[in-house]
């Protein structure tokens, strides 16, 4: 059995639907065709850099310069994770098995459960930015809507008040959270390939901790792990945060069709090839949500087609620069926490 695959290109309800027309345009442009050569090169280069980074780690030995290695490894792990993301969406191969094989390997390299992530991410794609149904909005110590903020109590209420200031520092814990969720899912039997994924997680932990503590004395080893895991989580969080946070949130039984549900709740980030690389193509979030199985290198070509299509139909299409996207996210979080801060001041 294989883990579920995230929602791919959703067929239109009617042959004449807006999304059906857009799909025909995109397909005729050849943008849904697989780019196996591109991915072969990307995977080869990423794994080569990963191996080279671990080689440098071993050769450097006992030195505080290893904290620089930890930072580099955090960046490499993020790009390994991006490939796992693409495999989960069937962007690399047409068939599910080959994609899942790539996804399982890359998830194993960074100590994540592929089955857990795919299931969670599938729910997100089906209901992006939905207050009740999007798991990415279900973060106990944060609130993304006024409704969520009103339910907070105790420590969660305090963190929500000041969440705009805490958000970026909290991303340093994202790596630990991903590991914990993976272990929890595997040991509680929440994934289909739990035997295989348990073994992967155990082997990863043994190899990772064994290498770090064999090469470094305990103090430096702990520092290496803290820096590496913290920066990996931070990079991952900064790559995903601009995509939907601060965009319209759906509540209850919203009536948007598939096209509008995906476009209105997503934000693109401008910036050219460098931003494309740094964010793993997730900066084309609108196109990615409309066509999840579209290969990453094709998203840039699809962007002007989708933007023009939305403009013709009066559908709001939001994109901005990278720094502006973070500013908008933090401003939204600050606004959501404002009533709780005001309530305290009124006492």
C-alpha positions in Angstrom: 0.0 0.0 0.0 1.2 3.5 -0.7 0.3 6.8 1.1 -2.3 9.0 -0.4 -1.2 11.5 -3.0 -2.1 15.2 -2.7 -4.9 16.4 -4.9 -3.7 16.8 -8.5 -5.4 18.7 -11.3 -9.1 18.8 -10.3 -11.4 18.3 -13.3 -14.0 21.0 -13.9 -17.6 20.4 -12.9 -18.7 21.3 -16.4 -16.9 21.3 -19.7 -17.6 25.0 -20.0 -16.4 26.0 -16.5 -13.7 28.6 -16.1 -11.3 26.1 -14.7 -11.9 23.8 -17.6 -11.1 26.5 -20.1 -7.9 27.5 -18.2 -6.9 23.8 -18.1 -7.2 23.5 -21.8 -5.1 26.6 -22.3 -2.4 25.3 -20.0 -2.4 21.8 -21.5 -2.2 23.2 -25.0 0.9 25.1 -23.9 2.5 21.8 -22.9 2.8 22.9 -19.2 1.4 19.7 -17.7 4.0 17.5 -19.4 6.6 15.9 -17.1 10.1 17.3 -17.0 12.0 14.2 -16.0 15.3 15.4 -17.4 15.1 18.6 -15.3 14.3 16.6 -12.1 17.1 14.1 -12.8 19.6 17.0 -12.9 18.0 18.7 -9.9 17.9 15.5 -7.8 21.5 14.6 -8.8 22.9 18.0 -7.9 20.9 18.2 -4.6 22.1 14.8 -3.4 25.7 15.6 -4.5 25.7 18.8 -2.5 24.1 16.9 0.5 26.9 14.3 0.3 29.5 17.0 -0.1 28.3 18.8 3.0 28.4 15.7 5.2 31.9 15.0 3.8 33.1 18.5 4.8 31.5 17.9 8.2 33.6 14.8 8.7 36.8 16.4 7.4 36.5 19.5 9.5 36.2 17.5 12.7 36.2 19.1 16.2 35.8 22.9 15.5 33.3 25.6 16.1 33.4 26.2 12.4 31.0 23.3 12.2 28.2 25.8 13.0 28.7 27.1 9.5 28.4 23.6 8.2 25.1 23.3 10.2 23.7 26.4 8.5 24.7 25.1 5.0 23.2 21.7 5.8 19.9 23.4 6.9 19.7 25.0 3.4 20.4 21.7 1.7 17.9 19.8 3.8 15.2 22.4 2.7 15.9 21.7 -0.9 15.8 18.0 -0.3 12.4 18.6 1.3 11.3 20.6 -1.8 12.0 17.6 -4.0 10.0 15.4 -1.6 7.1 17.9 -1.9 7.2 17.8 -5.7 7.2 14.0 -5.6 4.2 14.0 -3.3 2.4 16.0 -6.0 3.4 13.6 -8.8 5.3 16.4 -10.5 8.3 14.2 -11.4 6.8 11.0 -12.9 3.3 10.3 -14.3 2.9 7.2 -12.1 2.3 7.2 -8.4 4.8 4.5 -7.4 7.8 6.2 -8.9 6.9 9.5 -7.3 6.3 7.9 -3.9 9.6 6.1 -4.1 11.4 9.4 -4.6 9.3 11.1 -1.9 10.0 8.3 0.6 13.8 8.5 0.0 14.0 12.2 0.3 11.7 12.3 3.4 13.9 9.7 5.0 17.0 11.8 4.3 15.6 14.6 6.5 13.9 12.5 9.1 10.2 13.1 8.0 7.3 10.8 7.5 6.3 11.0 3.9 2.9 9.4 4.5 2.1 11.9 7.3 3.1 14.9 5.3 1.2 13.8 2.2 -2.0 13.2 4.1 -1.7 16.6 5.9 -0.8 18.4 2.7 -3.7 16.8 0.8 -6.2 18.3 3.3 -4.6 21.7 2.9 -4.8 21.6 -0.9 -8.5 20.5 -0.7 -9.4 23.4 1.6 -6.7 26.1 1.5 -7.1 28.8 4.2 -10.3 27.3 5.5 -10.8 28.1 9.2 -12.0 24.6 10.1 -10.6 22.3 7.4 -7.1 23.5 6.6 -4.6 21.8 8.9 -2.1 24.6 8.2 -4.4 27.0 10.2 -4.6 24.6 13.1 -1.6 25.8 15.2 -2.6 26.0 18.9 -0.3 28.9 19.9 -1.3 31.1 16.9 -4.6 32.4 15.6 -5.2 33.3 11.9 -8.8 34.5 12.3 -10.8 36.5 14.9 -12.8 33.3 15.6 -9.7 31.4 16.5 -8.3 34.2 18.7 -11.5 34.2 20.8 -11.1 30.6 21.7 -7.5 30.9 23.1 -6.9 30.5 26.8 -3.9 30.5 29.1 -0.5 30.5 27.4 -2.1 30.2 23.9 -4.0 33.4 24.6 -0.7 35.2 25.5 1.2 33.9 22.5 -1.7 35.0 20.2 -1.6 38.5 21.6 2.0 39.0 20.6 2.1 36.5 17.7 3.4 39.0 15.2 6.5 39.4 17.3 6.8 35.7 18.1 6.0 34.3 14.6 9.5 34.4 13.1 11.3 33.1 16.3 8.8 30.3 16.6 9.8 29.1 13.1 13.1 28.0 14.7 11.0 25.2 16.3 9.4 24.1 13.1 12.0 21.4 12.4 11.4 19.9 15.9 7.7 20.0 15.3 8.0 18.3 11.9 10.1 15.5 13.4 7.7 15.0 16.3 4.6 14.9 14.1 6.3 12.3 11.9 7.2 10.1 14.9 3.7 10.5 16.3 2.1 9.6 13.0 4.3 6.5 12.5 4.0 5.1 16.0 0.3 5.7 16.3 -0.4 4.0 13.0 -1.7 7.1 11.3 0.1 6.2 8.0 -0.2 3.2 5.7 3.5 2.3 5.3 4.1 2.6 9.1 6.6 -0.3 9.2 8.8 1.1 6.5 8.5 4.7 7.8 9.3 3.6 11.3 12.4 1.9 10.1 13.4 5.0 8.1 12.9 7.3 11.1 15.0 5.0 13.3 17.8 4.7 10.8 17.8 8.4 10.2 18.0 9.3 13.9 20.7 6.7 14.5 22.8 7.8 11.5 22.3 11.6 12.2 23.0 11.5 15.9 25.7 8.9 15.6 27.6 11.0 13.0 27.3 14.3 15.0 28.3 12.8 18.3 31.2 10.7 16.8 32.7 13.7 15.1 32.0 16.4 17.7 32.3 16.5 21.5 29.0 16.7 23.3 28.8 20.5 23.7 29.6 21.2 20.1 27.4 18.4 19.0 24.4 19.8 20.8 25.2 23.3 19.4 25.4 21.8 15.9 22.0 20.1 16.2 20.4 23.2 17.6 21.7 25.5 14.8 21.0 22.9 12.1 17.5 22.0 13.1 16.6 25.5 14.0 17.7 27.0 10.7 16.1 24.2 8.7 12.8 24.8 10.4 13.2 28.5 9.9 13.9 28.2 6.2 11.0 25.7 5.7 8.7 28.0 7.6 9.8 31.1 5.7 9.2 29.2 2.4 5.6 28.3 3.2 4.4 31.2 5.3 3.9 33.8 2.4 1.7 31.4 0.5 -1.6 31.9 2.3 -1.2 33.7 5.6 -3.0 37.0 5.5 -5.1 36.0 2.5 -8.9 35.6 2.7 -10.0 32.9 5.0 -13.0 30.7 4.2 -15.4 29.8 7.0 -18.3 27.3 7.0 -19.6 26.1 3.7 -18.1 28.7 1.4 -19.5 28.8 -2.1 -16.4 29.5 -4.2 -15.8 27.2 -7.1 -12.4 25.4 -7.4 -10.7 28.1 -9.4 -11.7 30.9 -7.1 -11.1 28.9 -4.0 -7.5 28.3 -5.0 -6.7 31.8 -6.4 -8.4 34.0 -3.8 -6.7 32.3 -0.9 -3.2 32.2 -2.3 -0.4 34.7 -2.8 2.4 34.7 -5.3 5.8 36.1 -4.6 7.8 38.0 -7.3 11.5 38.0 -7.5 12.8 36.2 -10.6 15.0 33.0 -10.8 16.7 33.6 -7.5 13.4 33.7 -5.5 12.2 30.7 -7.6 15.2 28.8 -6.4 15.2 29.9 -2.8 11.5 29.1 -2.4 11.5 25.9 -4.4 8.9 27.2 -6.8 6.4 27.8 -4.0 6.4 31.4 -4.9 4.0 30.5 -7.7 1.5 29.4 -5.2 -1.6 30.3 -7.2 -0.4 28.2 -10.2 0.7 25.4 -7.9 -2.7 25.2 -6.2 -4.6 25.2 -9.5 -2.3 22.6 -11.0 -0.5 20.7 -8.2 1.0 18.1 -10.5 2.5 20.8 -12.8 6.3 20.3 -12.8 8.1 23.1 -10.8 10.0 24.5 -13.8 6.7 25.0 -15.7 5.1 27.2 -13.0 7.0 30.3 -14.2 5.6 29.9 -17.7 2.1 29.3 -16.5 2.0 32.4 -14.3 1.3 35.0 -17.0 -1.4 32.8 -18.5 -3.2 32.4 -15.2 -2.8 36.0 -14.3 -4.3 37.1 -17.7 -7.1 34.6 -17.4 -8.0 35.9 -13.9 -7.9 39.5 -15.1 -10.3 38.8 -17.9 -12.8 37.4 -15.4 -12.3 39.9 -12.7 -10.8 37.4 -10.2 -8.4 39.0 -7.8 -4.9 37.7 -8.4 -2.5 38.7 -5.7 1.3 38.8 -5.9 3.9 41.0 -4.3 7.6 41.1 -3.5 9.2 38.8 -0.9 9.7 41.3 1.8 6.2 42.7 1.3 4.8 39.2 1.6 6.4 38.8 5.1 5.2 42.2 6.1 1.6 41.4 5.1 1.8 38.1 7.0 3.0 39.8 10.2 0.5 42.7 9.8 -2.3 40.2 9.6 -1.1 38.3 12.7 -0.8 41.6 14.6 -4.4 42.6 13.6 -5.8 39.2 14.7 -4.2 39.6 18.1 -5.3 43.2 18.5 -8.6 42.5 20.3 -6.8 40.4 22.9 -4.3 43.1 23.6 -7.1 45.7 23.8 -9.0 43.5 26.3 -6.0 43.5 28.6 -5.5 47.2 28.4 -9.2 47.8 29.2 -8.9 46.0 32.5 
